[in-house]
Amino acid sequence: MTQLDRAREGIVTEEMKHCADVEKVSPEFIRKGLVDGTIVVVKNTKHADCAPMAIGRGLRTKINANIGTSQDHHDLDLELKKVRICVDAGADAVMDLSTGGDIRQIRQAVMAASSLVVGTVPIYQAAADVLAGGRSIVDMTGDDLFRSIEEHGEDGVDFITVHCGVTKKSVGCILEEGRILGIVSRGGSILARWIDYNDRENPLYEEYDRLLDIARRYDMVLSLGDGLRPGCIADATDRGQIQELILLGELTERARSRGVQVMIEGPGHVPIGQIEANILLQKRLCHGAPFYVLGPLPTDVAPGYDHITAAIGGAIAGAAGADFLCYVTPSEHLRLPNLDDVREGIMASKLAAHVADLAKGLPGAFERDAQMARYRKEFNWQGQIDLSIDPERAAAWLEKSETAKEEGCTMCGELCAIKLGKREGHRMF
């Protein structure tokens, strides 16, 4: 039985109890969210050495950090260092998006090193294996794809991105309407090319029950991927994106009927005025399923600063109801992220998630900010550092004012407004 099966029978599992303790909600709140489909509990039955994580309505906004090799750079030791940064910096999940080197060995090593839940995109390995065998991507078969998915489940992967909504119809919508940038999802592009060349339907859509069988066997959460997400502002919220979302809503219901948990991915590059509408549309069409967003990025002109772009979009998306933010690093669109990029991306995403939790009124979020204000009033420097999003940077950058006897930093010194508010041992205001 899956977590969803048990929840429907009124059973509160140990995984649900653990998530409830972490989230400071009741176990019944988690169980009810599972039944309603607004919460997922992420944990493959074969992934022994990690704690389960709950994502969804009424819970803290989570963040994911992508790592992984490419054909140009495949250094396992570097990826394991990235895992340690993800854990130490406070990410909630790691996705291994490796496309170069021994992909299975890398995945297994990442999973062994990570105390966090791990996600993958199995089509990357399926495509890489086909190419390594001397075949073209368009020669990939449904069996190739499902073999990869089964392997990821057997290795203990907790959630997988599957681009089931990339179909003849949804791709046709893009071709009819036209786009500046076309399809920017790797998985979406692979499948669109396969569909066009073979004049056949996407195996993930056509054989969806086969996918559900595998997911159910390992209690893997399906992250129904946004293979047709817009890759630039001009392409946002077009017919292809919306058609895919409609299909994902239908597939959500089919998965739930089989006891398989689902979350939905989207929407990529979206102008700031359309972010809230995208969130509301997803929640409506996909029956309240948790929403996992990349960014979103509300402008295209910030190479080198896209972690900031994504933090802006992520805060707005989270405030509107998005549940899971996928980080974006400063190197997005430019290179494979290095160790510093990974850390910067996590911190920016953590900031966006906290801003979203404040807007949602999540218990504990406001209290954290209020406590920071008290620490500042008291010139409690260590308290401020410990409570900050990035204690390591806060500690490194702190300069206490000698002229103000450490009651203020070097920006204001004796002219510190808070210090000036003191009068003979007590405060004026």
C-alpha positions in Angstrom: 0.0 0.0 0.0 1.2 3.5 -0.8 1.0 6.5 1.6 -2.1 7.6 -0.3 -3.7 4.2 0.1 -3.1 4.3 3.8 -4.3 7.8 4.2 -7.6 6.9 2.5 -8.1 4.1 5.0 -7.6 6.4 7.9 -4.1 5.2 8.7 -1.5 7.7 10.0 1.9 6.3 9.0 5.2 6.9 10.6 6.1 9.0 7.6 3.1 11.2 8.1 3.9 11.6 11.8 7.5 12.6 11.0 6.3 15.2 8.5 3.7 16.5 11.0 6.4 17.0 13.7 8.7 18.8 11.2 5.9 21.1 10.0 4.4 21.6 13.4 0.9 20.5 12.3 -1.1 17.5 13.4 -0.7 14.1 11.8 -4.3 14.3 10.8 -3.6 17.5 8.9 -1.0 15.6 6.8 -3.3 12.6 6.3 -6.2 14.7 5.2 -4.0 16.6 2.8 -2.9 13.4 1.2 -6.5 12.3 0.8 -7.4 15.6 -0.8 -4.4 15.6 -3.0 -3.1 19.0 -1.7 -0.2 17.4 0.1 2.4 14.8 -1.0 4.7 12.8 1.3 7.9 12.2 -0.6 9.8 9.0 0.2 10.6 6.0 -2.0 10.1 2.7 0.0 13.6 1.7 -1.0 15.3 5.0 0.1 16.2 4.0 3.6 18.7 6.7 4.7 16.6 9.8 4.3 13.7 11.4 6.1 10.3 11.8 4.4 9.3 15.3 3.3 5.8 16.8 2.9 5.0 19.4 0.3 1.7 21.2 -0.1 -1.0 23.5 1.1 -0.6 24.8 4.7 3.1 23.7 4.9 6.4 25.5 4.7 7.4 26.4 1.1 10.1 24.0 0.2 13.1 24.5 -2.1 14.9 22.1 -4.4 18.5 22.3 -5.6 19.5 20.9 -9.0 22.9 19.3 -9.4 24.3 16.9 -12.0 26.8 16.4 -14.7 26.8 17.3 -18.4 28.6 15.8 -21.4 31.2 18.5 -21.0 31.7 18.2 -17.3 31.2 15.0 -15.4 33.2 14.9 -12.1 31.6 12.7 -9.5 33.6 14.2 -6.6 32.4 17.7 -7.6 28.8 16.5 -7.6 29.2 15.0 -4.1 30.6 18.3 -2.9 27.5 20.0 -4.3 25.3 17.5 -2.3 27.1 18.6 0.9 26.5 22.2 0.1 22.8 21.5 -0.5 22.5 19.8 2.9 24.6 22.4 4.8 22.9 25.4 3.1 19.4 24.2 3.9 17.9 22.9 0.7 14.9 20.6 1.2 15.5 18.3 -1.8 18.1 17.5 -4.4 17.5 16.7 -8.0 20.3 14.8 -9.9 20.0 16.0 -13.6 23.1 14.2 -14.8 23.5 13.7 -18.6 27.2 12.8 -18.8 29.5 10.1 -17.4 28.2 7.0 -15.7 24.7 8.3 -14.9 23.6 5.5 -12.7 26.8 5.4 -10.7 26.5 9.1 -10.2 22.9 8.8 -9.1 23.6 6.1 -6.7 26.5 8.0 -5.2 24.4 11.1 -4.8 21.6 9.2 -3.1 24.1 7.5 -0.7 25.6 11.0 0.2 22.3 12.8 0.6 20.2 12.9 3.7 17.6 14.8 1.6 15.0 13.3 -0.7 16.2 12.9 -4.2 14.5 13.5 -7.6 15.6 12.7 -11.1 14.5 13.0 -14.8 14.7 9.4 -16.1 14.4 10.4 -19.8 17.9 11.9 -19.5 19.4 8.6 -18.8 17.2 6.8 -21.4 18.4 9.3 -24.1 22.0 9.0 -23.0 21.9 5.2 -23.0 20.4 5.2 -26.5 23.1 7.5 -27.8 25.8 5.5 -26.1 24.5 2.4 -27.9 25.0 4.1 -31.3 21.4 4.9 -31.9 19.6 8.2 -32.5 17.3 9.7 -29.9 14.4 9.2 -32.3 15.1 5.5 -32.2 14.4 5.4 -28.4 11.5 3.0 -27.6 8.9 3.1 -24.9 10.7 0.1 -23.4 13.9 2.1 -23.2 12.1 4.9 -21.3 10.2 2.6 -18.9 13.4 0.6 -18.2 15.1 3.8 -17.1 12.1 4.7 -14.9 12.1 1.3 -13.3 15.8 1.6 -12.6 15.4 4.9 -10.9 12.7 3.5 -8.7 14.8 0.5 -7.8 17.6 2.8 -6.9 15.4 4.6 -4.4 14.7 7.9 -6.2 11.9 9.6 -4.3 10.3 11.7 -7.1 10.7 11.8 -10.8 9.9 14.4 -13.4 7.9 12.8 -16.3 6.8 14.9 -19.3 3.5 13.1 -19.8 1.7 16.2 -21.2 3.9 16.6 -24.2 1.6 15.1 -26.8 0.7 15.4 -30.5 -2.1 17.8 -29.5 -0.1 20.0 -27.1 3.0 20.2 -29.3 0.6 21.0 -32.2 -0.7 24.0 -30.3 2.8 25.4 -30.1 3.4 24.9 -33.8 0.1 26.5 -34.7 0.5 29.5 -32.5 4.3 30.0 -32.9 6.9 30.8 -30.4 10.1 32.9 -30.3 12.1 30.3 -28.4 10.2 27.1 -29.0 10.6 24.3 -26.5 13.3 24.8 -23.9 12.7 21.8 -21.6 15.3 19.1 -22.5 12.8 16.3 -21.8 10.0 18.1 -23.6 12.3 18.7 -26.7 13.4 15.1 -26.8 9.8 13.9 -26.7 8.5 16.5 -29.2 11.3 15.5 -31.7 10.5 11.8 -31.1 6.7 12.3 -31.7 7.4 14.3 -34.9 9.9 11.8 -36.3 7.9 8.6 -35.5 4.4 10.1 -36.0 3.4 8.4 -32.8 2.1 9.4 -29.4 4.3 10.0 -26.4 4.8 6.7 -24.6 4.5 8.4 -21.2 1.0 9.5 -22.2 0.0 6.5 -24.3 1.2 4.0 -21.7 0.4 6.1 -18.6 -0.9 3.1 -16.7 2.5 1.4 -17.1 4.1 4.5 -15.5 1.6 4.3 -12.6 2.4 0.7 -12.0 6.1 1.5 -11.5 5.4 4.6 -9.4 3.1 2.7 -7.2 5.6 -0.2 -6.7 8.1 2.2 -5.1 5.6 4.9 -3.9 7.5 7.4 -6.0 5.8 10.8 -6.3 5.2 11.7 -9.9 6.3 15.3 -10.7 4.3 15.9 -13.9 6.8 17.9 -15.9 6.3 21.2 -17.7 7.8 20.0 -21.0 6.2 22.9 -22.8 7.0 25.6 -20.3 7.7 29.0 -21.8 11.4 29.7 -22.1 11.0 33.5 -22.5 8.5 36.2 -21.5 7.1 36.5 -25.0 6.0 32.8 -25.0 4.3 32.8 -21.6 0.8 31.5 -21.0 0.3 30.4 -24.6 -1.9 27.6 -25.9 0.8 25.0 -25.8 1.5 25.6 -22.1 -2.1 25.7 -21.2 -3.0 22.6 -23.2 -0.2 20.7 -21.5 -1.6 21.8 -18.1 -5.1 20.7 -19.0 -3.7 17.2 -19.8 -1.7 17.1 -16.5 -4.9 17.8 -14.6 -6.6 14.8 -16.2 -3.5 12.6 -15.5 -3.5 13.8 -11.9 -6.9 12.3 -11.3 -5.9 9.0 -13.0 -2.8 8.8 -10.8 -4.7 9.5 -7.6 -7.2 6.8 -8.5 -4.3 4.3 -8.5 -3.0 5.5 -5.2 -0.1 7.4 -6.8 0.8 10.9 -5.5 1.3 13.7 -7.9 2.7 17.3 -8.0 2.7 19.6 -11.0 5.6 21.5 -12.5 5.6 24.9 -14.2 5.7 27.6 -15.5 9.3 28.8 -16.4 9.5 32.4 -17.8 6.4 34.4 -16.9 6.0 38.2 -16.7 5.3 39.4 -13.2 1.7 40.3 -13.9 0.9 36.8 -15.0 2.5 34.8 -12.2 -0.5 34.8 -9.8 -2.9 33.8 -12.7 -0.6 30.9 -13.6 -0.7 29.6 -10.0 -4.4 29.9 -9.7 -4.9 28.3 -13.1 -2.7 25.3 -12.2 -4.5 24.8 -8.9 -7.9 24.9 -10.6 -7.0 22.6 -13.5 -4.9 20.2 -11.5 -7.3 19.8 -8.6 -5.2 21.5 -5.9 -2.1 19.4 -6.5 1.1 20.8 -5.1 2.8 23.2 -7.5 6.5 22.9 -8.2 7.8 26.0 -9.9 11.1 26.8 -11.7 11.6 30.4 -10.7 9.4 31.6 -12.3 11.7 34.1 -14.0 9.9 37.4 -14.7 12.5 38.8 -17.1 14.9 37.3 -19.7 17.7 39.9 -19.5 19.6 38.9 -16.3 22.3 36.4 -17.2 24.6 36.1 -14.2 21.8 37.3 -11.9 19.0 34.9 -12.6 19.1 33.7 -9.0 17.7 37.1 -8.1 15.2 37.0 -11.0 14.0 33.7 -9.8 13.8 34.8 -6.2 11.5 37.7 -7.2 9.3 35.4 -9.2 9.4 32.6 -6.6 8.3 34.9 -3.8 5.3 36.1 -5.8 4.5 32.5 -6.9 4.8 31.2 -3.4 2.6 33.9 -2.0 0.0 33.0 -4.6 0.1 29.3 -3.5 3.1 27.6 -5.1 4.4 24.9 -2.7 7.9 24.0 -4.0 10.5 26.3 -5.5 13.2 25.0 -7.8 16.3 27.1 -7.3 17.9 29.0 -10.1 21.7 29.7 -9.9 23.6 32.8 -11.1 25.0 30.6 -13.9 21.5 29.7 -15.4 21.6 30.0 -19.2 25.5 30.3 -19.1 27.2 27.2 -17.7 27.0 24.2 -15.5 26.8 25.6 -11.9 29.9 25.5 -9.7 30.0 25.1 -6.0 29.5 28.9 -5.3 26.6 29.0 -7.8 24.8 26.2 -6.0 25.1 28.0 -2.7 24.0 31.3 -4.1 21.0 29.7 -5.7 20.0 28.0 -2.5 20.2 31.2 -0.5 18.2 33.2 -3.0 15.5 30.5 -3.1 15.4 30.2 0.7 14.8 33.9 0.9 12.0 33.7 -1.7 10.4 30.8 0.2 10.5 32.7 3.5 8.9 35.8 2.0 6.2 33.5 0.6 5.6 31.9 4.0 5.2 35.4 5.5 2.6 36.2 2.8 0.8 32.9 3.4 0.7 33.6 7.2 2.4 30.3 7.9 2.8 29.8 11.6 6.3 30.7 12.7 7.3 32.9 9.8 6.2 36.2 11.3 7.6 35.2 14.6 11.1 34.7 13.1 11.1 38.2 11.6 9.8 39.7 14.9 12.6 38.0 16.8 15.1 39.4 14.4 13.8 42.9 15.1 14.2 42.3 18.8 17.8 41.1 18.3 18.5 44.3 16.3 17.0 46.4 19.1 19.3 44.7 21.6 22.4 44.8 19.4 22.4 41.0 19.8 24.7 40.2 17.0 24.9 36.5 17.5 21.2 36.2 17.6 20.9 38.1 14.3 23.5 35.8 12.7 21.8 32.6 13.9 18.4 33.7 12.7 19.5 34.9 9.3 18.9 33.1 6.0 22.7 32.7 5.6 24.4 32.8 8.9 27.8 32.1 7.4 27.7 35.3 5.2 26.1 37.4 7.9 29.0 36.5 10.3 31.6 37.1 7.7 30.2 40.6 6.7 29.5 41.9 10.2 31.6 44.9 11.2 30.7 46.3 14.7 31.3 50.0 15.3 34.2 50.8 17.6 33.0 54.4 17.9 29.6 53.3 19.1 31.1 50.6 21.4 29.6 47.8 19.2 26.1 49.3 19.6 25.7 49.6 15.8 27.6 48.6 12.7 30.2 50.6 10.8 27.6 52.1 8.5 26.2 54.5 11.1 28.5 54.3 14.2 27.4 56.9 16.8 24.6 58.1 14.5 22.9 54.7 14.6 19.2 55.4 14.9 18.6 52.6 17.4 21.5 53.7 19.6 20.2 57.3 19.5 16.9 56.0 20.8 18.5 55.1 24.1 18.4 57.5 27.0 20.3 56.8 30.3 19.9 53.1 30.2 16.5 52.9 28.7 14.9 53.6 25.3 13.0 56.7 24.2 11.2 54.7 21.5 
